[in-house]
Each structure stands twice: as structure tokens, then as C-alpha cells.
Amino acid sequence: MNQSKMLKDGIVLLIIFMILLFITISIPVLPMISIFLLPLPFVIFAARYNWKSSLLMLMVAMVITAMISVFLIIIPAVMGFAGIMIGSAIYKGLSSYETLARGTFGFIIGLLSLFVISQSIFQVSWTEDLQRGVSESMEMSSSVLDEFGLESQAQLEEFEEMMQQQINYLIDIFPVFLVVSALILAFITQWISYKILNQLEKMDLVFPPFRTLRIPSVFLWIYLVVLILSFVEPNTGSALYVVIQNVLVMVSILLTIQGFSFIFFYSHHKHLSKAIPILSIILAILLPFLISLIRIIGIIDIGFKMRDRLIQNK
């Protein structure tokens, strides 16, 4: 390995990271975009030189960031670790979904660290902020309802009680938001990384077609078990209830993704218009009740091996 080339690459990518960091903290609107770009220097370096050398680059980035402001050190810690997880997976030649799983894990660890540090050091509670925000929305909704003639105190109290239950539920499934956020961050970061590495390194990194995605059948059994447990454990204040609800929501999301994947597969298999599966996603967004139908399709696909049956009967 050419040590001088590795050092040069490390310096260049470190400078790029610091520029992105400066843009992130200086321009209010751009963090919505730069959050997906910050891990890229670490992804590229780890994809070239694996994780050991990348950890040294991460340590240097954290030291430089701490010299600017110790409060910002969590940014390279989160983005750098996740980027190294993605880049090292690419270095090892792992599949796209294995790489995505590692990247998601990296972001989960980073976000958990951010959560713990903000709670313990900066006294910032994400759940309390969430509750406060939803409570303010609830008060605004109550005012609107009152203006439209919903003046009965009993009706207002019933509405507020229902909204409070929703708030408590959202707080209970906060871990799911954490995982989904990590998954989205990892997916977009990995997708951009593939585009860049294909140009820089002349690689052929791509995600396989969405229609080929299959969720392991074990998740169907997990879904059935937690669904039953959700009826057995009605105590909303227990730790078991919180665990059950988080697992149920997470597996439900996976089964819904499986359902969409089957629609894409079926359309391709039957040579239907590509607009049909895309339209199914748009309709599900506009009409959320269709999500349950998509989930059922995913369950049937896994349980009855519908894809294998379609291929055999072709």
C-alpha cells in the first residue's frame, strides 16, 4: 500500500469534511442536504483503505472539530463512524443490502450516542421536545375546533385525551423513529457514495432492483408473535408493552416494504406498465389506509411464496 498516497487522500478528504462541516454549521438551510454528504469523505477513504486507517482519520477530524468547538465533536463522531461502516463494507465487497445494514447500524450507534450525550451533558430531552411540540399542535387544534363550534367541554376533553394517548404512543415508539431515521440516512448516503465511487474508482456499485428484495420469512413469525402479545399485554405503562409496540411497528414497516416489492415484481413479471407500482406508492402515501392492504400482500408473498409460484407457472 502506498503510504504517501493514503496520507494525501486522507488530508484531501479531511479538508472536504471540514468544509462540509463549516457549511453545515454556518448556513441554516443547508444541513438538510449536507447531513447526507458529511459521511462521504469517510466512506470514500474506508472504501479505499478499510476501517483501521479510517479510524485514524476520524480521530483527527474529531480533534480538529474540538479545537473549533467541543460541542460540535459529536458531528464527526456520528457521521464518521457511519461512513466508515459503509466504506469498509464496500472495501470487503459485501452486497448492497449487507452494506445498508452496516450503515444503518452505524447511524443507530451514532444517533444513540447523540441521544445519550444530549440527555446527560446538555440536558436536552428529545422525548420531552417531541411531547411539547405535539402538545402545542394539540392546543392549536383545540382552538380551531372551538372556533368551528365544538364548544362542549366534554367533547374537548375527549379530544384532548385522545391526542394525549397519541402523544404517549409516539413517545413509546421513539426507538422506531430512531431506526427508520438511521435507515434513511444510511440508504441515501450509500446511494450517493455508489455514484461517486463509480466515477472515482471505476467501480460498478449498484442497488439490485427493488423487485428482488425479499424479507426473511422469520419476520413473518416475529410479526405473528408480537401481534398476539400486543393483545395479551394491554398495560400501556409496562416495559414489555413498549418493546412489543416497537417491534410490531418495525416489522410492520418491513412487511409493507415486502408488499411494495412484490407489486414491483408482479408488474415486471407480467410485463405491466412501470407506472403501476409507482402509482401504488403514490396512492399509499395519499391514502394511508392502503398501507394495511400492502402489508397483507407482503404477508401473503412471504407465507405462500408467491414469487416462486409465479416463476414456476410461467
Buried (B, 14 or more C-beta within 10 A) or exposed (E): EEEEEBEEBBEEBBEBBBEBBEBBBEEEEBBEEBBBBBBBBBBBBBBBBBBEBBBEBBEBBBEBBEEEEEEBBBBBBBBBBBBBBBBBBBBEEBEBEEBBBBBBBBBBBBBBBBBEBBBEEEEEEBBEEBBEEBBEEBEEEBEEBEEEEEEEEEEBEEBBEEBBEEBEEBBBBBBBBBBBBBBEBBBBBBBBBBEBBEEEEEEEBEBEEBBEBBBEEEBBEBBEBBBEBBEEBEEEEEEEBBBBBBBBBBBBBBBBBBBBBBBBBBBBBEEEEEEEBEEBBEEBEEEEEBBEBBBEBBBBBBEEBBBEEBEEEE
